[in-house]
Amino acid sequence: MEETTIKSRKPLNQKQLQIIYLLYKFRFGTTDLFIQSNDTKISRQYMDIRLRILCEQQYIGRRYNSSYKLKGKPATYHVLSRGIKILRDKPAAFNVKALRNLARDKDTTVTDTFISHNLGIFEVYTKYKNRYRDDLLFITKSNLHGRDTFPQPFPDAYVSLKSDKTKHCFLESFTDTTQFFIIKKRIKYFADFAEDNDLPKTRVFPGIVFICSPDKLKEQVLAFTAKRFGNSWKEIYFAVFTRAELDAVENLFSFRK
């Protein structure tokens, strides 16, 4: 009876589909992040209704338990099989391998660290979007599948402006849960990629933006990045921001050598 009821619902509207598209892009989302990324102003009440309907129709799942409540964490959302089917019907827009990754997000084995990392990238996106609006192109790992000219493992995101293709960067997010040897490995990898890559030589090489949380991590990342990139034969431009600085920085595409 429940399955019959679900199938009898009318097709999803564009606003509901947008939530599923964002979950493809970032894997996980929260009510606040969906509100912040919405093109028009929307109340929490209406966003909660939109999310509840998608959950009831089993397009998306909701992750929330007593541990979330004790820690003051918001509920997180992810795509379910019914939502993935919608994406799979558009193979030109949504990569098959990325969809297989999404299918695992409902598993209880997915770690809080992994979820938090992806939510962090979603948060960075909302800050870029607030600054650059429709001029923004923000491509995440899900969108990078099949693009062999990009660094692999993929960066957390590739960001550019539609109006100025020289304004572009690779973006990587680090937190206090990231072991520093992994951070150094990623920084070295970007430097190596800059020295031997298949990107068009006619374009300015992307800047590299590292987002750090907590704030004290910034100085460590800045020191190692300056040292490693300074030894590169190719000019590499980079920026290191704390998460809090993203709201205040005048130009998110301002890089230093």
Secondary structure, 3 states (H helix, E strand, C coil): CHHHHHHCCCCCCHHHHHHHHHHHHHCCECHHHHHHHCCCCCCHHHHHHHHHHHHHCCCEEEECCHHHHHHCCCCEEEECHHHHHHHHCCCCCCCHHHHHHHHCCCCCCCCHHHHHHHHHHHHHHHHHHHHHHHHEEEEEHHHHCCCCCCCCCCCCEEEEECCEEEEEEEEEEEECCCCHHHHHHHHHHHHHHHHCCCCCCCCCCCEEEEEEECCCHHHHHHHHHHHHHHCCCCCCCEEEEECHHHHCCCCCCCCEC
